[in-house]
Amino acid sequence: MPKPSVFGHLALHYAGKLLPLEVLHSAAGHYIGTRDLDGPVSRESSEYFRSEKAAQRALQRGGWSQLPNP
């Protein structure tokens, strides 16, 4: 089983920032993404999760899908 990613690929690709993955929240729900001191930088997960706990579990276990680079 591949090791889950620990940094945001889209944040690195589009913003040039190597940022750790974390659980974030928006009006659509919880998601896996990145942020810096100014706020959210990237949404990395294609899924939204119903709860912070579910999103945290997915992040820890690798149970989420990376949004692709267009």
N, C-alpha and C positions, 0 to 999 in steps of 0.2 A: 504494500500500500504506500503511495507517495506521501511524503511529509506535507502537511498543510502549509500554505504560504503564510508568512508572518508580516509581510509588507504589501502595500497597495500597488499593484502593477499599473493600474490606470493613473494613479497619482504620479508615479514615476514617469510614465510615458507622456502624459499631457502637461503636467505641471513641473516636471523635473524634480520632484520631492520624494525622498525615500521616507515614507511614513508608516508607522505600524498600523495594522488592522485593528479595528475595534468596533463594538456595537454602537450604532448611532440610531437616532429616531427622527422621523419626519411625519407629516400628516398621513402618509401612506402606510406607516408602520415602522418596525425596527428593521434595520438592514446592517450589513457588514460594509464598512467603508473606512475612510481616513479623514483626519482633520488636522489642522495646525492651529496656531494661536489666533488666527483670524476666523476660524470656523471650519465647516465641512469643506473638504477638497474633492473627494471622489466617493461615488457609490460603487463598490466592487462586486457585491453580490447581485445576481439576477433575481433572487428571491427577496420578498419582504416576509417578516416573521410576525406572528401575532403577539408575541411577548418578548421582553428583553431576555428572559431566561432561555427561551427557545433559540434566540439568535446567538446568545453566548455559548450555548451547548453546541450549536452548529459550527461556530468559530473554533472552539476547542477541539472538536472531533473531525473537522474537515468536511462536514456535512452541508456544504453550500456550493453553488456554481459561480464561477468567475464570469463577470460580464466580459464579452470579447472586445478587442480593439476593432473598431470599424475599418 
